[in-house]
Each structure stands twice: as structure tokens, then as C-alpha cells.
Amino acid sequence: MSSETPNKSESSEESFNQPEPAFGWNPYAEQINGRFAMVALVCILLLELLTGQGLLTWLGLL
């Protein structure tokens, strides 16, 4: 009887470095949310600089 175990060290190291998405309030979700918020803020600032109008004016709400 052989006691060979499969080599899982490579796959376990790769999965260890990647955060697992989870439902609810967790650090991964907050990190992604923060990144999207920063990108959105930069896009809104660029829109205002290029058009000379604020976001609400550009959307027709003012």
C-alpha cells in the first residue's frame, strides 16, 4: 500500500493569495466598493472639466 499524497502545495498557495468573495460586509467587498467609488469620482471630475457643467446639470436635473 502506497502512501502517496497529491501535490496540492501549488494550488493551495495560489488560492491563499486570492481573496474569496463573500456576501455581506467584509474587507474584500469594501475594497472593491472603494475602488469603484474612486474611479467614479475621477470620471465625474473629468466630465465637469471637459463640459464646464456639473453632473446634475449634465444629467438635466438642474
N, CA, C, O and CB atoms as a CASP TS submission, in Angstrom:
PFRMAT TS
TARGET T0000
AUTHOR 0000-0000-0000
METHOD Language model
MODEL 1
PARENT N/A
ATOM      1  N   MET     1       0.846  -1.171   0.000  1.00  0.00           N
ATOM      2  CA  MET     1       0.000   0.000   0.000  1.00  0.00           C
ATOM      3  C   MET     1       0.892   1.235   0.000  1.00  0.00           C
ATOM      4  O   MET     1       1.801   1.357   0.821  1.00  0.00           O
ATOM      5  CB  MET     1      -0.963  -0.003   1.217  1.00  0.00           C
ATOM      6  N   SER     2       0.630   2.125  -0.905  1.00  0.00           N
ATOM      7  CA  SER     2       1.450   3.319  -1.053  1.00  0.00           C
ATOM      8  C   SER     2       0.777   4.502  -0.363  1.00  0.00           C
ATOM      9  O   SER     2      -0.445   4.644  -0.408  1.00  0.00           O
ATOM     10  CB  SER     2       1.697   3.630  -2.543  1.00  0.00           C
ATOM     11  N   SER     3       1.567   5.330   0.261  1.00  0.00           N
ATOM     12  CA  SER     3       1.008   6.498   0.953  1.00  0.00           C
ATOM     13  C   SER     3       1.370   7.777   0.199  1.00  0.00           C
ATOM     14  O   SER     3       1.949   8.710   0.756  1.00  0.00           O
ATOM     15  CB  SER     3       1.524   6.571   2.417  1.00  0.00           C
ATOM     16  N   GLU     4       1.013   7.790  -1.074  1.00  0.00           N
ATOM     17  CA  GLU     4       1.283   8.977  -1.870  1.00  0.00           C
ATOM     18  C   GLU     4       0.152   9.983  -1.693  1.00  0.00           C
ATOM     19  O   GLU     4      -1.026   9.636  -1.772  1.00  0.00           O
ATOM     20  CB  GLU     4       1.459   8.610  -3.359  1.00  0.00           C
ATOM     21  N   THR     5       0.521  11.199  -1.461  1.00  0.00           N
ATOM     22  CA  THR     5      -0.481  12.259  -1.363  1.00  0.00           C
ATOM     23  C   THR     5      -0.320  13.176  -2.565  1.00  0.00           C
ATOM     24  O   THR     5       0.799  13.428  -3.012  1.00  0.00           O
ATOM     25  CB  THR     5      -0.342  13.058  -0.023  1.00  0.00           C
ATOM     26  N   PRO     6      -1.422  13.671  -3.085  1.00  0.00           N
ATOM     27  CA  PRO     6      -1.318  14.569  -4.237  1.00  0.00           C
ATOM     28  C   PRO     6      -0.618  15.864  -3.839  1.00  0.00           C
ATOM     29  O   PRO     6      -0.730  16.329  -2.704  1.00  0.00           O
ATOM     30  CB  PRO     6      -2.716  14.873  -4.818  1.00  0.00           C
ATOM     31  N   ASN     7       0.102  16.430  -4.794  1.00  0.00           N
ATOM     32  CA  ASN     7       0.838  17.661  -4.549  1.00  0.00           C
ATOM     33  C   ASN     7      -0.119  18.846  -4.667  1.00  0.00           C
ATOM     34  O   ASN     7      -0.422  19.299  -5.771  1.00  0.00           O
ATOM     35  CB  ASN     7       2.026  17.805  -5.540  1.00  0.00           C
ATOM     36  N   LYS     8      -0.587  19.342  -3.535  1.00  0.00           N
ATOM     37  CA  LYS     8      -1.530  20.454  -3.524  1.00  0.00           C
ATOM     38  C   LYS     8      -0.863  21.756  -3.090  1.00  0.00           C
ATOM     39  O   LYS     8      -1.545  22.765  -2.912  1.00  0.00           O
ATOM     40  CB  LYS     8      -2.700  20.140  -2.604  1.00  0.00           C
ATOM     41  N   SER     9       0.434  21.750  -2.921  1.00  0.00           N
ATOM     42  CA  SER     9       1.094  22.952  -2.426  1.00  0.00           C
ATOM     43  C   SER     9       0.985  24.106  -3.413  1.00  0.00           C
ATOM     44  O   SER     9       0.808  25.249  -2.991  1.00  0.00           O
ATOM     45  CB  SER     9       2.552  22.663  -2.133  1.00  0.00           C
ATOM     46  N   GLU    10       1.083  23.843  -4.707  1.00  0.00           N
ATOM     47  CA  GLU    10       0.995  24.913  -5.691  1.00  0.00           C
ATOM     48  C   GLU    10      -0.403  25.515  -5.729  1.00  0.00           C
ATOM     49  O   GLU    10      -0.548  26.738  -5.724  1.00  0.00           O
ATOM     50  CB  GLU    10       1.380  24.396  -7.070  1.00  0.00           C
ATOM     51  N   SER    11      -1.424  24.682  -5.768  1.00  0.00           N
ATOM     52  CA  SER    11      -2.781  25.210  -5.854  1.00  0.00           C
ATOM     53  C   SER    11      -3.196  25.880  -4.555  1.00  0.00           C
ATOM     54  O   SER    11      -3.928  26.869  -4.588  1.00  0.00           O
ATOM     55  CB  SER    11      -3.761  24.099  -6.204  1.00  0.00           C
ATOM     56  N   SER    12      -2.750  25.370  -3.409  1.00  0.00           N
ATOM     57  CA  SER    12      -3.129  25.996  -2.147  1.00  0.00           C
ATOM     58  C   SER    12      -2.439  27.341  -1.982  1.00  0.00           C
ATOM     59  O   SER    12      -3.021  28.257  -1.402  1.00  0.00           O
ATOM     60  CB  SER    12      -2.788  25.081  -0.971  1.00  0.00           C
ATOM     61  N   GLU    13      -1.209  27.485  -2.480  1.00  0.00           N
ATOM     62  CA  GLU    13      -0.528  28.770  -2.399  1.00  0.00           C
ATOM     63  C   GLU    13      -1.198  29.801  -3.301  1.00  0.00           C
ATOM     64  O   GLU    13      -1.319  30.966  -2.923  1.00  0.00           O
ATOM     65  CB  GLU    13       0.945  28.617  -2.776  1.00  0.00           C
ATOM     66  N   GLU    14      -1.628  29.391  -4.471  1.00  0.00           N
ATOM     67  CA  GLU    14      -2.297  30.313  -5.380  1.00  0.00           C
ATOM     68  C   GLU    14      -3.634  30.763  -4.811  1.00  0.00           C
ATOM     69  O   GLU    14      -3.965  31.947  -4.886  1.00  0.00           O
ATOM     70  CB  GLU    14      -2.498  29.663  -6.748  1.00  0.00           C
ATOM     71  N   SER    15      -4.401  29.856  -4.250  1.00  0.00           N
ATOM     72  CA  SER    15      -5.698  30.222  -3.701  1.00  0.00           C
ATOM     73  C   SER    15      -5.549  30.996  -2.399  1.00  0.00           C
ATOM     74  O   SER    15      -6.455  31.739  -2.021  1.00  0.00           O
ATOM     75  CB  SER    15      -6.545  28.980  -3.476  1.00  0.00           C
ATOM     76  N   PHE    16      -4.431  30.837  -1.711  1.00  0.00           N
ATOM     77  CA  PHE    16      -4.221  31.557  -0.459  1.00  0.00           C
ATOM     78  C   PHE    16      -4.046  33.049  -0.716  1.00  0.00           C
ATOM     79  O   PHE    16      -4.475  33.867   0.098  1.00  0.00           O
ATOM     80  CB  PHE    16      -2.999  31.000   0.282  1.00  0.00           C
ATOM     81  N   ASN    17      -3.430  33.413  -1.823  1.00  0.00           N
ATOM     82  CA  ASN    17      -3.170  34.813  -2.122  1.00  0.00           C
ATOM     83  C   ASN    17      -4.373  35.539  -2.702  1.00  0.00           C
ATOM     84  O   ASN    17      -4.389  36.769  -2.723  1.00  0.00           O
ATOM     85  CB  ASN    17      -2.023  34.918  -3.070  1.00  0.00           C
ATOM     86  N   GLN    18      -5.369  34.823  -3.167  1.00  0.00           N
ATOM     87  CA  GLN    18      -6.539  35.443  -3.765  1.00  0.00           C
ATOM     88  C   GLN    18      -7.651  35.531  -2.729  1.00  0.00           C
ATOM     89  O   GLN    18      -7.997  34.523  -2.113  1.00  0.00           O
ATOM     90  CB  GLN    18      -7.006  34.654  -5.006  1.00  0.00           C
ATOM     91  N   PRO    19      -8.225  36.734  -2.522  1.00  0.00           N
ATOM     92  CA  PRO    19      -9.322  36.854  -1.557  1.00  0.00           C
ATOM     93  C   PRO    19     -10.577  36.174  -2.082  1.00  0.00           C
ATOM     94  O   PRO    19     -10.869  36.209  -3.277  1.00  0.00           O
ATOM     95  CB  PRO    19      -9.613  38.331  -1.247  1.00  0.00           C
ATOM     96  N   GLU    20     -11.302  35.562  -1.178  1.00  0.00           N
ATOM     97  CA  GLU    20     -12.535  34.887  -1.566  1.00  0.00           C
ATOM     98  C   GLU    20     -13.699  35.858  -1.443  1.00  0.00           C
ATOM     99  O   GLU    20     -13.904  36.437  -0.376  1.00  0.00           O
ATOM    100  CB  GLU    20     -12.777  33.629  -0.697  1.00  0.00           C
ATOM    101  N   PRO    21     -14.465  36.048  -2.510  1.00  0.00           N
ATOM    102  CA  PRO    21     -15.640  36.901  -2.403  1.00  0.00           C
ATOM    103  C   PRO    21     -16.651  36.279  -1.446  1.00  0.00           C
ATOM    104  O   PRO    21     -16.875  35.068  -1.460  1.00  0.00           O
ATOM    105  CB  PRO    21     -16.275  37.132  -3.788  1.00  0.00           C
ATOM    106  N   ALA    22     -17.248  37.113  -0.627  1.00  0.00           N
ATOM    107  CA  ALA    22     -18.243  36.639   0.328  1.00  0.00           C
ATOM    108  C   ALA    22     -19.401  37.631   0.337  1.00  0.00           C
ATOM    109  O   ALA    22     -19.253  38.772  -0.101  1.00  0.00           O
ATOM    110  CB  ALA    22     -17.628  36.472   1.762  1.00  0.00           C
ATOM    111  N   PHE    23     -20.526  37.200   0.827  1.00  0.00           N
ATOM    112  CA  PHE    23     -21.719  38.035   0.869  1.00  0.00           C
ATOM    113  C   PHE    23     -21.715  38.875   2.135  1.00  0.00           C
ATOM    114  O   PHE    23     -21.343  38.387   3.203  1.00  0.00           O
ATOM    115  CB  PHE    23     -22.993  37.174   0.794  1.00  0.00           C
ATOM    116  N   GLY    24     -22.123  40.126   2.028  1.00  0.00           N
ATOM    117  CA  GLY    24     -22.251  40.979   3.203  1.00  0.00           C
ATOM    118  C   GLY    24     -21.059  41.891   3.412  1.00  0.00           C
ATOM    119  O   GLY    24     -20.245  42.102   2.513  1.00  0.00           O
ATOM    120  N   TRP    25     -20.973  42.430   4.632  1.00  0.00           N
ATOM    121  CA  TRP    25     -19.898  43.364   4.983  1.00  0.00           C
ATOM    122  C   TRP    25     -18.631  42.585   5.252  1.00  0.00           C
ATOM    123  O   TRP    25     -18.529  41.867   6.247  1.00  0.00           O
ATOM    124  CB  TRP    25     -20.277  44.224   6.215  1.00  0.00           C
ATOM    125  N   ASN    26     -17.670  42.729   4.364  1.00  0.00           N
ATOM    126  CA  ASN    26     -16.376  42.094   4.565  1.00  0.00           C
ATOM    127  C   ASN    26     -15.308  42.970   3.920  1.00  0.00           C
ATOM    128  O   ASN    26     -15.631  43.823   3.093  1.00  0.00           O
ATOM    129  CB  ASN    26     -16.354  40.649   3.972  1.00  0.00           C
ATOM    130  N   PRO    27     -14.060  42.777   4.280  1.00  0.00           N
ATOM    131  CA  PRO    27     -12.996  43.643   3.747  1.00  0.00           C
ATOM    132  C   PRO    27     -12.883  43.615   2.224  1.00  0.00           C
ATOM    133  O   PRO    27     -12.600  44.645   1.613  1.00  0.00           O
ATOM    134  CB  PRO    27     -11.676  43.241   4.342  1.00  0.00           C
ATOM    135  N   TYR    28     -13.098  42.465   1.608  1.00  0.00           N
ATOM    136  CA  TYR    28     -12.998  42.359   0.145  1.00  0.00           C
ATOM    137  C   TYR    28     -14.057  43.229  -0.530  1.00  0.00           C
ATOM    138  O   TYR    28     -13.754  43.954  -1.477  1.00  0.00           O
ATOM    139  CB  TYR    28     -13.152  40.885  -0.307  1.00  0.00           C
ATOM    140  N   ALA    29     -15.287  43.160  -0.049  1.00  0.00           N
ATOM    141  CA  ALA    29     -16.369  43.951  -0.635  1.00  0.00           C
ATOM    142  C   ALA    29     -16.112  45.439  -0.452  1.00  0.00           C
ATOM    143  O   ALA    29     -16.362  46.228  -1.364  1.00  0.00           O
ATOM    144  CB  ALA    29     -17.716  43.568  -0.010  1.00  0.00           C
ATOM    145  N   GLU    30     -15.619  45.829   0.706  1.00  0.00           N
ATOM    146  CA  GLU    30     -15.332  47.233   0.964  1.00  0.00           C
ATOM    147  C   GLU    30     -14.189  47.737   0.088  1.00  0.00           C
ATOM    148  O   GLU    30     -14.209  48.886  -0.353  1.00  0.00           O
ATOM    149  CB  GLU    30     -14.994  47.440   2.437  1.00  0.00           C
ATOM    150  N   GLN    31     -13.211  46.904  -0.164  1.00  0.00           N
ATOM    151  CA  GLN    31     -12.084  47.290  -1.011  1.00  0.00           C
ATOM    152  C   GLN    31     -12.556  47.519  -2.451  1.00  0.00           C
ATOM    153  O   GLN    31     -12.176  48.507  -3.079  1.00  0.00           O
ATOM    154  CB  GLN    31     -10.978  46.208  -0.971  1.00  0.00           C
ATOM    155  N   ILE    32     -13.371  46.621  -2.964  1.00  0.00           N
ATOM    156  CA  ILE    32     -13.897  46.767  -4.323  1.00  0.00           C
ATOM    157  C   ILE    32     -14.804  47.996  -4.413  1.00  0.00           C
ATOM    158  O   ILE    32     -14.733  48.749  -5.385  1.00  0.00           O
ATOM    159  CB  ILE    32     -14.673  45.495  -4.746  1.00  0.00           C
ATOM    160  N   ASN    33     -15.648  48.200  -3.410  1.00  0.00           N
ATOM    161  CA  ASN    33     -16.544  49.346  -3.389  1.00  0.00           C
ATOM    162  C   ASN    33     -15.752  50.650  -3.380  1.00  0.00           C
ATOM    163  O   ASN    33     -16.107  51.596  -4.083  1.00  0.00           O
ATOM    164  CB  ASN    33     -17.472  49.279  -2.172  1.00  0.00           C
ATOM    165  N   GLY    34     -14.694  50.705  -2.599  1.00  0.00           N
ATOM    166  CA  GLY    34     -13.856  51.894  -2.548  1.00  0.00           C
ATOM    167  C   GLY    34     -13.181  52.186  -3.873  1.00  0.00           C
ATOM    168  O   GLY    34     -13.066  53.343  -4.276  1.00  0.00           O
ATOM    169  N   ARG    35     -12.740  51.147  -4.544  1.00  0.00           N
ATOM    170  CA  ARG    35     -12.093  51.335  -5.848  1.00  0.00           C
ATOM    171  C   ARG    35     -13.069  51.870  -6.884  1.00  0.00           C
ATOM    172  O   ARG    35     -12.731  52.768  -7.657  1.00  0.00           O
ATOM    173  CB  ARG    35     -11.490  50.019  -6.338  1.00  0.00           C
ATOM    174  N   PHE    36     -14.283  51.320  -6.902  1.00  0.00           N
ATOM    175  CA  PHE    36     -15.291  51.824  -7.836  1.00  0.00           C
ATOM    176  C   PHE    36     -15.657  53.271  -7.519  1.00  0.00           C
ATOM    177  O   PHE    36     -15.877  54.065  -8.434  1.00  0.00           O
ATOM    178  CB  PHE    36     -16.547  50.942  -7.796  1.00  0.00           C
ATOM    179  N   ALA    37     -15.724  53.625  -6.239  1.00  0.00           N
ATOM    180  CA  ALA    37     -16.044  54.998  -5.850  1.00  0.00           C
ATOM    181  C   ALA    37     -14.955  55.963  -6.306  1.00  0.00           C
ATOM    182  O   ALA    37     -15.259  57.064  -6.767  1.00  0.00           O
ATOM    183  CB  ALA    37     -16.231  55.095  -4.332  1.00  0.00           C
ATOM    184  N   MET    38     -13.699  55.565  -6.183  1.00  0.00           N
ATOM    185  CA  MET    38     -12.602  56.434  -6.623  1.00  0.00           C
ATOM    186  C   MET    38     -12.629  56.631  -8.134  1.00  0.00           C
ATOM    187  O   MET    38     -12.405  57.742  -8.617  1.00  0.00           O
ATOM    188  CB  MET    38     -11.250  55.847  -6.194  1.00  0.00           C
ATOM    189  N   VAL    39     -12.896  55.576  -8.878  1.00  0.00           N
ATOM    190  CA  VAL    39     -12.976  55.683 -10.338  1.00  0.00           C
ATOM    191  C   VAL    39     -14.153  56.574 -10.732  1.00  0.00           C
ATOM    192  O   VAL    39     -14.030  57.393 -11.643  1.00  0.00           O
ATOM    193  CB  VAL    39     -13.118  54.279 -10.987  1.00  0.00           C
ATOM    194  N   ALA    40     -15.291  56.422 -10.053  1.00  0.00           N
ATOM    195  CA  ALA    40     -16.465  57.240 -10.359  1.00  0.00           C
ATOM    196  C   ALA    40     -16.194  58.711 -10.075  1.00  0.00           C
ATOM    197  O   ALA    40     -16.606  59.573 -10.850  1.00  0.00           O
ATOM    198  CB  ALA    40     -17.674  56.764  -9.551  1.00  0.00           C
ATOM    199  N   LEU    41     -15.511  59.009  -8.981  1.00  0.00           N
ATOM    200  CA  LEU    41     -15.201  60.397  -8.649  1.00  0.00           C
ATOM    201  C   LEU    41     -14.296  61.023  -9.705  1.00  0.00           C
ATOM    202  O   LEU    41     -14.513  62.168 -10.103  1.00  0.00           O
ATOM    203  CB  LEU    41     -14.539  60.482  -7.271  1.00  0.00           C
ATOM    204  N   VAL    42     -13.304  60.302 -10.153  1.00  0.00           N
ATOM    205  CA  VAL    42     -12.410  60.812 -11.199  1.00  0.00           C
ATOM    206  C   VAL    42     -13.189  61.041 -12.494  1.00  0.00           C
ATOM    207  O   VAL    42     -12.972  62.044 -13.174  1.00  0.00           O
ATOM    208  CB  VAL    42     -11.236  59.829 -11.444  1.00  0.00           C
ATOM    209  N   CYS    43     -14.084  60.131 -12.838  1.00  0.00           N
ATOM    210  CA  CYS    43     -14.888  60.291 -14.057  1.00  0.00           C
ATOM    211  C   CYS    43     -15.791  61.520 -13.963  1.00  0.00           C
ATOM    212  O   CYS    43     -15.943  62.253 -14.941  1.00  0.00           O
ATOM    213  CB  CYS    43     -15.739  59.032 -14.309  1.00  0.00           C
ATOM    214  N   ILE    44     -16.388  61.749 -12.801  1.00  0.00           N
ATOM    215  CA  ILE    44     -17.256  62.917 -12.625  1.00  0.00           C
ATOM    216  C   ILE    44     -16.443  64.203 -12.719  1.00  0.00           C
ATOM    217  O   ILE    44     -16.892  65.174 -13.329  1.00  0.00           O
ATOM    218  CB  ILE    44     -17.992  62.850 -11.270  1.00  0.00           C
ATOM    219  N   LEU    45     -15.258  64.220 -12.126  1.00  0.00           N
ATOM    220  CA  LEU    45     -14.404  65.406 -12.213  1.00  0.00           C
ATOM    221  C   LEU    45     -13.963  65.675 -13.650  1.00  0.00           C
ATOM    222  O   LEU    45     -13.944  66.825 -14.087  1.00  0.00           O
ATOM    223  CB  LEU    45     -13.178  65.242 -11.316  1.00  0.00           C
ATOM    224  N   LEU    46     -13.612  64.625 -14.381  1.00  0.00           N
ATOM    225  CA  LEU    46     -13.237  64.796 -15.791  1.00  0.00           C
ATOM    226  C   LEU    46     -14.415  65.304 -16.615  1.00  0.00           C
ATOM    227  O   LEU    46     -14.245  66.159 -17.484  1.00  0.00           O
ATOM    228  CB  LEU    46     -12.722  63.469 -16.373  1.00  0.00           C
ATOM    229  N   LEU    47     -15.594  64.784 -16.347  1.00  0.00           N
ATOM    230  CA  LEU    47     -16.791  65.228 -17.057  1.00  0.00           C
ATOM    231  C   LEU    47     -17.031  66.710 -16.812  1.00  0.00           C
ATOM    232  O   LEU    47     -17.368  67.449 -17.737  1.00  0.00           O
ATOM    233  CB  LEU    47     -18.016  64.408 -16.621  1.00  0.00           C
ATOM    234  N   GLU    48     -16.859  67.148 -15.563  1.00  0.00           N
ATOM    235  CA  GLU    48     -17.065  68.553 -15.239  1.00  0.00           C
ATOM    236  C   GLU    48     -16.004  69.436 -15.898  1.00  0.00           C
ATOM    237  O   GLU    48     -16.315  70.526 -16.377  1.00  0.00           O
ATOM    238  CB  GLU    48     -17.051  68.753 -13.725  1.00  0.00           C
ATOM    239  N   LEU    49     -14.769  68.975 -15.923  1.00  0.00           N
ATOM    240  CA  LEU    49     -13.704  69.752 -16.564  1.00  0.00           C
ATOM    241  C   LEU    49     -13.901  69.856 -18.075  1.00  0.00           C
ATOM    242  O   LEU    49     -13.673  70.916 -18.659  1.00  0.00           O
ATOM    243  CB  LEU    49     -12.348  69.127 -16.264  1.00  0.00           C
ATOM    244  N   LEU    50     -14.318  68.773 -18.703  1.00  0.00           N
ATOM    245  CA  LEU    50     -14.451  68.757 -20.160  1.00  0.00           C
ATOM    246  C   LEU    50     -15.687  69.500 -20.661  1.00  0.00           C
ATOM    247  O   LEU    50     -15.643  70.119 -21.724  1.00  0.00           O
ATOM    248  CB  LEU    50     -14.493  67.336 -20.648  1.00  0.00           C
ATOM    249  N   THR    51     -16.789  69.449 -19.908  1.00  0.00           N
ATOM    250  CA  THR    51     -18.030  70.066 -20.374  1.00  0.00           C
ATOM    251  C   THR    51     -18.274  71.440 -19.774  1.00  0.00           C
ATOM    252  O   THR    51     -19.039  72.226 -20.334  1.00  0.00           O
ATOM    253  CB  THR    51     -19.193  69.174 -20.057  1.00  0.00           C
ATOM    254  N   GLY    52     -17.642  71.748 -18.652  1.00  0.00           N
ATOM    255  CA  GLY    52     -17.885  73.028 -17.989  1.00  0.00           C
ATOM    256  C   GLY    52     -19.180  73.045 -17.209  1.00  0.00           C
ATOM    257  O   GLY    52     -19.597  74.103 -16.735  1.00  0.00           O
ATOM    258  N   GLN    53     -19.819  71.920 -17.064  1.00  0.00           N
ATOM    259  CA  GLN    53     -21.073  71.812 -16.319  1.00  0.00           C
ATOM    260  C   GLN    53     -20.919  70.753 -15.243  1.00  0.00           C
ATOM    261  O   GLN    53     -20.121  69.824 -15.370  1.00  0.00           O
ATOM    262  CB  GLN    53     -22.260  71.470 -17.260  1.00  0.00           C
ATOM    263  N   GLY    54     -21.698  70.910 -14.178  1.00  0.00           N
ATOM    264  CA  GLY    54     -21.699  69.910 -13.120  1.00  0.00           C
ATOM    265  C   GLY    54     -22.465  68.668 -13.543  1.00  0.00           C
ATOM    266  O   GLY    54     -23.142  68.668 -14.571  1.00  0.00           O
ATOM    267  N   LEU    55     -22.359  67.620 -12.758  1.00  0.00           N
ATOM    268  CA  LEU    55     -23.012  66.352 -13.092  1.00  0.00           C
ATOM    269  C   LEU    55     -24.528  66.493 -13.158  1.00  0.00           C
ATOM    270  O   LEU    55     -25.157  65.985 -14.086  1.00  0.00           O
ATOM    271  CB  LEU    55     -22.641  65.286 -12.073  1.00  0.00           C
ATOM    272  N   LEU    56     -25.122  67.183 -12.177  1.00  0.00           N
ATOM    273  CA  LEU    56     -26.579  67.317 -12.172  1.00  0.00           C
ATOM    274  C   LEU    56     -27.073  68.135 -13.356  1.00  0.00           C
ATOM    275  O   LEU    56     -28.130  67.841 -13.914  1.00  0.00           O
ATOM    276  CB  LEU    56     -27.045  67.958 -10.872  1.00  0.00           C
ATOM    277  N   THR    57     -26.318  69.160 -13.746  1.00  0.00           N
ATOM    278  CA  THR    57     -26.680  69.944 -14.931  1.00  0.00           C
ATOM    279  C   THR    57     -26.541  69.098 -16.184  1.00  0.00           C
ATOM    280  O   THR    57     -27.395  69.147 -17.069  1.00  0.00           O
ATOM    281  CB  THR    57     -25.804  71.208 -15.042  1.00  0.00           C
ATOM    282  N   TRP    58     -25.482  68.333 -16.260  1.00  0.00           N
ATOM    283  CA  TRP    58     -25.246  67.485 -17.423  1.00  0.00           C
ATOM    284  C   TRP    58     -26.337  66.427 -17.564  1.00  0.00           C
ATOM    285  O   TRP    58     -26.721  66.066 -18.677  1.00  0.00           O
ATOM    286  CB  TRP    58     -23.875  66.817 -17.324  1.00  0.00           C
ATOM    287  N   LEU    59     -26.833  65.932 -16.428  1.00  0.00           N
ATOM    288  CA  LEU    59     -27.909  64.937 -16.463  1.00  0.00           C
ATOM    289  C   LEU    59     -29.277  65.570 -16.707  1.00  0.00           C
ATOM    290  O   LEU    59     -30.251  64.859 -16.953  1.00  0.00           O
ATOM    291  CB  LEU    59     -27.935  64.155 -15.160  1.00  0.00           C
ATOM    292  N   GLY    60     -29.359  66.900 -16.642  1.00  0.00           N
ATOM    293  CA  GLY    60     -30.619  67.591 -16.882  1.00  0.00           C
ATOM    294  C   GLY    60     -31.483  67.713 -15.648  1.00  0.00           C
ATOM    295  O   GLY    60     -32.686  67.946 -15.761  1.00  0.00           O
ATOM    296  N   LEU    61     -30.903  67.562 -14.475  1.00  0.00           N
ATOM    297  CA  LEU    61     -31.676  67.649 -13.240  1.00  0.00           C
ATOM    298  C   LEU    61     -31.703  69.065 -12.673  1.00  0.00           C
ATOM    299  O   LEU    61     -32.514  69.357 -11.794  1.00  0.00           O
ATOM    300  CB  LEU    61     -31.111  66.696 -12.208  1.00  0.00           C
ATOM    301  N   LEU    62     -30.843  69.938 -13.152  1.00  0.00           N
ATOM    302  CA  LEU    62     -30.838  71.345 -12.717  1.00  0.00           C
ATOM    303  C   LEU    62     -31.056  72.252 -13.893  1.00  0.00           C
ATOM    304  O   LEU    62     -31.085  73.473 -13.734  1.00  0.00           O
ATOM    305  CB  LEU    62     -29.522  71.706 -12.016  1.00  0.00           C
TER
END
